[in-house]
Protein backbone atom coordinates (compact mmCIF):
# COMPACT_ATOMS: atom_id res chain seq x y z
CA UNK A 1 0.00 0.00 0.00
CA UNK A 2 2.85 2.50 0.41
CA UNK A 3 3.30 2.54 -3.39
CA UNK A 4 -0.42 3.20 -3.91
CA UNK A 5 -0.37 5.95 -1.31
CA UNK A 6 2.61 7.62 -2.96
CA UNK A 7 1.44 7.26 -6.58
CA UNK A 8 -2.08 8.43 -5.69
CA UNK A 9 -0.74 11.99 -5.32
CA UNK A 10 -0.53 12.24 -9.11
CA UNK A 11 -4.09 11.01 -9.73
CA UNK A 12 -6.19 12.71 -7.03
CA UNK A 13 -8.04 14.90 -9.56
CA UNK A 14 -9.06 11.84 -11.62
CA UNK A 15 -9.33 8.82 -9.30
CA UNK A 16 -10.76 8.21 -5.84
CA UNK A 17 -8.74 5.72 -3.81
CA UNK A 18 -10.48 3.49 -1.29
CA UNK A 19 -8.98 0.67 0.79
CA UNK A 20 -11.36 -1.94 2.21
CA UNK A 21 -10.21 -3.75 5.33
CA UNK A 22 -11.58 -7.06 6.44
CA UNK A 23 -10.74 -10.41 7.95
CA UNK A 24 -9.73 -8.73 11.20
CA UNK A 25 -11.68 -6.34 13.37
CA UNK A 26 -12.45 -2.64 13.07
CA UNK A 27 -10.16 -1.55 15.92
CA UNK A 28 -7.12 -3.43 14.68
CA UNK A 29 -7.77 -2.33 11.11
CA UNK A 30 -8.02 1.33 12.17
CA UNK A 31 -4.72 1.07 14.00
CA UNK A 32 -2.95 -0.38 10.97
CA UNK A 33 -4.63 2.01 8.51
CA UNK A 34 -3.48 5.04 10.47
CA UNK A 35 0.12 3.90 9.96
CA UNK A 36 -0.25 2.96 6.28
CA UNK A 37 -2.35 5.62 4.61
CA UNK A 38 -2.16 9.35 4.12
CA UNK A 39 -5.25 11.44 3.46
CA UNK A 40 -4.99 10.39 -0.20
CA UNK A 41 -6.57 7.03 0.57
CA UNK A 42 -9.91 6.68 2.27
CA UNK A 43 -10.57 3.38 3.96
CA UNK A 44 -13.40 1.39 5.44
CA UNK A 45 -14.15 -1.94 7.02
CA UNK A 46 -16.68 -4.11 5.20
CA UNK A 47 -16.44 -7.88 4.85
CA UNK A 48 -19.23 -7.93 2.24
CA UNK A 49 -17.09 -6.12 -0.33
CA UNK A 50 -14.62 -9.01 -0.28
CA UNK A 51 -17.36 -11.48 -1.19
CA UNK A 52 -18.90 -9.12 -3.76
CA UNK A 53 -15.67 -9.04 -5.75
CA UNK A 54 -14.61 -12.63 -5.01
CA UNK A 55 -11.52 -11.66 -3.07
CA UNK A 56 -9.98 -14.70 -1.35
CA UNK A 57 -7.16 -12.86 0.46
CA UNK A 58 -4.96 -9.82 0.74
CA UNK A 59 -3.54 -7.85 -0.94
CA UNK A 60 -5.75 -7.40 -3.98
CA UNK A 61 -6.38 -4.28 -6.04
CA UNK A 62 -9.51 -3.63 -8.07
CA UNK A 63 -9.98 -0.71 -10.43
CA UNK A 64 -13.63 0.20 -11.04
CA UNK A 65 -15.14 2.72 -13.44
CA UNK A 66 -18.87 3.30 -13.73
CA UNK A 67 -19.56 0.21 -11.65
CA UNK A 68 -17.53 -2.02 -14.01
CA UNK A 69 -14.32 -3.78 -12.96
CA UNK A 70 -11.63 -2.49 -15.33
CA UNK A 71 -8.63 -4.27 -13.79
CA UNK A 72 -7.86 -6.61 -10.90
CA UNK A 73 -4.63 -8.06 -9.58
CA UNK A 74 -3.35 -9.94 -6.57
CA UNK A 75 -0.20 -8.94 -4.75
CA UNK A 76 1.93 -5.84 -4.75
CA UNK A 77 3.15 -4.14 -7.93
CA UNK A 78 5.77 -1.46 -8.46
CA UNK A 79 5.42 2.22 -9.20
CA UNK A 80 5.61 2.02 -13.01
CA UNK A 81 3.22 -0.94 -13.33
CA UNK A 82 0.72 0.80 -11.04
CA UNK A 83 0.94 4.02 -13.04
CA UNK A 84 0.32 2.09 -16.27
CA UNK A 85 -2.82 0.50 -14.82
CA UNK A 86 -4.07 3.82 -13.40
CA UNK A 87 -3.44 5.54 -16.75
CA UNK A 88 -5.56 2.84 -18.40
CA UNK A 89 -8.32 3.43 -15.85
CA UNK A 90 -8.29 7.17 -16.54
CA UNK A 91 -8.41 6.48 -20.30
CA UNK A 92 -11.56 4.34 -20.03
CA UNK A 93 -13.31 6.53 -17.46
Buried (B, 14 or more C-beta within 10 A) or exposed (E): BEBBBEBBEEBEEEBEBEBBBBEBEEEEBEEBBEEBBEEBBEBEBEEEBBEEEEBEEBEBBBBBBEEEEBBBBEEEBEEEEBBEBBEBBBEEE
